[in-house]
């Protein structure tokens, strides 16, 4: 059974748009295996973020069905964590206290938070250490660089041990060197914990380096027009990004996106 299963999903943002046939995404079908890392790429406004809202249950489809972990999606999921382009750390909380926030508000952790605070804090500190933030746990966000804040944001999304991590342009505001460092941190976390990842990105190199499978979306109304399995062996290090094989895949994806920037047919290349 697929861990994520979209079955002919369409979304219009209101009934009037649906009656007029104006959809943000149309006829999306895909199956993602447990532990798989997928990336969604495509032109701006194609519906990538809408797809994320559907996956997390923040939006319900106008037509079609979504199953996550064998259960129909009927509302916001508790088994997922999310991280966005802006880290959005609370400035009055230390790094470790920011990471602990989901455990304070999400059940079943919330009910046990006071009794298990030391245990939960040890988990948060271990997670921060794993992404290179040892020694910064008790610093405030304004004392961290942008890359450090993003690392903390990813730890916050993972501290309650979700089955799925959703990332919406998490590294887009960072410089190239910091971005590559965070690729490696995310690669190592995924390899160690085997949670599902859905990454929305404009960076084709990022998608090819990190993902098992890359999906290209067409211009709005968004639909998947290309599914590209990335067969580069794991574990991948940054040197692979300079190889002809890597560059060829990036160029292939860029050509697909260029071809579908204008309205076109709906065939999906396998």
C-alpha positions in Angstrom: 0.0 0.0 0.0 1.3 3.5 -0.9 2.0 5.8 2.0 0.7 8.8 0.0 -2.0 8.1 -2.5 -3.7 10.8 -4.6 -6.5 9.5 -6.8 -7.7 11.9 -9.5 -7.6 14.9 -7.2 -8.9 18.3 -8.4 -9.1 21.5 -6.4 -10.9 24.8 -7.0 -10.7 27.4 -4.2 -14.4 28.0 -4.0 -17.7 26.7 -5.5 -18.0 29.5 -8.0 -14.6 28.7 -9.5 -15.5 25.0 -9.5 -18.7 25.7 -11.4 -16.7 27.8 -13.9 -14.2 25.0 -14.3 -11.3 27.0 -12.9 -9.1 24.7 -10.9 -5.8 25.3 -9.1 -4.7 21.7 -9.7 -6.4 19.1 -11.8 -6.5 15.3 -12.1 -3.5 14.7 -9.8 -2.7 11.0 -9.3 0.4 9.7 -7.6 1.5 7.1 -5.2 4.5 7.5 -2.8 6.0 4.6 -1.0 6.8 4.6 2.7 10.1 6.3 3.4 10.3 7.8 -0.1 11.7 11.3 -0.7 9.9 13.1 -3.5 10.4 16.6 -4.9 7.9 18.8 -6.8 9.2 21.3 -9.3 7.6 23.6 -11.8 7.0 27.2 -12.8 5.8 29.8 -10.3 2.0 29.6 -9.7 1.7 26.1 -11.0 0.1 24.7 -7.8 3.1 23.3 -5.9 2.0 24.9 -2.6 -1.6 23.9 -3.2 -0.5 20.3 -3.5 1.2 20.7 -0.1 -2.0 22.0 1.4 -3.9 19.0 0.0 -1.3 16.6 1.4 -1.5 18.1 4.9 -5.2 18.2 4.9 -5.3 22.0 5.1 -7.4 21.9 1.9 -9.9 19.3 0.9 -10.1 18.3 -2.7 -13.1 19.4 -4.8 -13.0 16.1 -6.6 -11.0 12.9 -6.0 -9.6 11.1 -2.9 -6.4 11.4 -0.8 -5.1 8.6 1.4 -2.2 9.0 3.8 -0.9 6.0 5.7 -3.9 4.0 4.6 -6.4 6.5 6.0 -8.5 9.1 4.1 -7.5 12.7 4.7 -10.4 14.5 6.3 -8.6 17.4 8.0 -5.2 18.6 9.2 -2.7 15.7 9.7 -1.0 15.0 13.0 1.5 12.7 11.5 3.3 15.4 9.4 5.7 18.1 10.2 6.2 21.3 8.0 9.0 23.7 7.4 8.8 26.8 5.1 11.2 29.3 3.5 10.9 31.6 6.5 12.0 29.8 9.7 9.4 31.7 11.8 11.1 31.0 15.1 9.6 32.8 18.1 12.1 35.5 19.1 11.5 35.3 22.8 12.2 31.6 23.0 15.6 30.0 22.9 16.5 27.6 20.1 15.7 24.5 22.1 12.4 26.0 23.4 11.5 26.8 19.8 12.1 23.2 18.8 10.1 21.9 21.8 7.0 24.0 20.7 5.2 21.1 18.8 5.5 18.9 21.9 3.7 21.5 23.9 0.7 21.8 21.6 0.4 18.4 19.8 -1.2 15.4 21.5 -0.3 13.0 23.0 2.9 14.9 23.9 1.0 18.0 25.2 -0.7 16.0 28.1 2.7 14.7 29.2 4.8 17.7 28.6 5.4 18.8 32.2 6.1 15.3 33.4 8.4 14.4 30.5 10.0 17.8 29.9 13.5 16.5 30.6 13.1 13.6 28.2 11.6 15.8 25.5 14.3 18.4 25.9 17.0 15.7 25.6 15.4 14.7 22.3 15.4 18.2 21.1 19.0 18.8 22.0 20.1 15.5 20.3 18.2 16.6 17.2 19.9 20.0 17.2 23.3 18.3 17.6 22.6 16.1 14.6 22.3 19.2 12.4 25.3 20.9 13.7 23.7 23.2 16.3 25.5 21.8 19.4 26.4 24.8 21.5 23.6 27.0 20.1 20.6 25.3 21.9 20.2 28.1 24.5 20.8 31.0 22.0 17.9 33.1 20.8 17.0 33.3 17.1 18.5 36.7 16.7 21.9 35.2 17.7 21.7 32.6 14.9 22.5 33.0 11.2 19.8 32.4 8.6 21.1 28.9 7.9 21.1 28.1 11.6 17.6 29.3 12.0 16.5 27.0 9.1 18.2 24.1 10.7 16.3 24.8 13.9 13.1 25.1 12.0 13.6 21.6 10.4 14.3 20.2 13.9 11.1 21.7 15.2 9.2 20.0 12.3 10.8 16.7 13.3 10.8 16.7 17.1 7.5 15.0 17.4 8.8 12.2 15.1 6.3 12.6 12.3 5.9 10.0 9.6 6.1 12.7 6.9 8.1 16.0 6.5 6.8 18.6 4.1 9.2 21.3 3.0 8.0 24.3 1.0 11.0 26.2 -0.5 12.9 25.8 2.9 16.3 26.8 1.5 15.3 29.4 -1.1 16.4 32.5 0.9 19.9 31.1 1.8 23.2 31.6 0.0 24.5 28.8 -2.2 27.0 27.4 0.3 24.6 27.4 3.2 21.9 25.8 1.0 24.3 22.9 0.1 25.2 22.4 3.8 21.5 22.1 4.6 21.0 19.6 1.7 23.5 17.4 3.4 21.9 17.8 6.9 18.5 16.9 5.4 20.0 14.0 3.5 21.5 12.6 6.7 18.3 13.0 8.8 16.3 11.2 6.1 18.8 8.4 5.8 18.8 7.9 9.6 15.0 8.2 10.3 13.4 7.1 7.0 10.5 9.4 7.2 8.7 10.4 4.0 9.7 13.8 2.6 7.8 16.0 0.1 9.9 18.9 -1.0 8.6 21.8 -3.1 11.4 23.7 -4.7 12.4 25.9 -7.7 16.0 24.6 -7.5 16.4 21.7 -9.9 19.9 20.8 -8.5 18.4 20.6 -5.1 15.6 18.3 -6.3 18.0 15.9 -8.1 20.5 15.8 -5.2 17.9 15.0 -2.5 15.0 13.1 -4.0 14.3 9.6 -5.0 11.7 10.8 -7.5 11.1 14.3 -9.0 7.7 15.3 -10.3 7.3 18.3 -12.7 4.1 20.3 -12.7 2.6 22.2 -15.6 1.6 25.8 -15.6 -1.7 26.5 -13.7 -4.0 24.6 -13.6 -1.3 22.4 -12.1 -1.0 18.8 -13.1 1.9 16.3 -13.1 3.4 16.1 -16.5 6.7 14.3 -15.8 7.8 11.7 -13.2 11.5 11.3 -13.1 13.1 8.6 -10.9 16.6 9.7 -9.8 18.8 6.6 -10.0 22.0 8.2 -8.7 23.3 5.9 -5.9 23.0 6.8 -2.3 24.6 8.1 -0.1 25.1 11.1 -2.4 27.8 13.7 -1.6 28.1 17.2 -3.2 30.7 15.9 -5.7 28.0 14.1 -7.5 26.5 17.5 -8.5 29.5 18.1 -10.8 29.2 14.8 -12.7 27.9 14.6 -16.3 25.1 12.2 -15.1 23.8 14.7 -12.6 24.0 17.6 -15.0 22.1 15.6 -17.7 19.2 15.0 -15.3 19.0 18.7 -14.4 19.0 19.7 -18.0 16.3 17.1 -18.8 14.0 18.4 -16.1 14.7 22.0 -17.2 13.6 21.1 -20.7 10.4 19.5 -19.4 9.5 22.6 -17.4 10.3 24.9 -20.3 8.1 22.8 -22.6 5.2 23.0 -20.2 5.3 26.6 -19.2 2.5 27.2 -21.7 -0.8 25.3 -21.6 -0.3 21.9 -23.2 -1.5 18.4 -23.1 -1.9 16.3 -20.0 0.2 13.3 -20.8 2.6 12.2 -18.1 6.0 10.9 -19.1 7.0 7.9 -17.1 
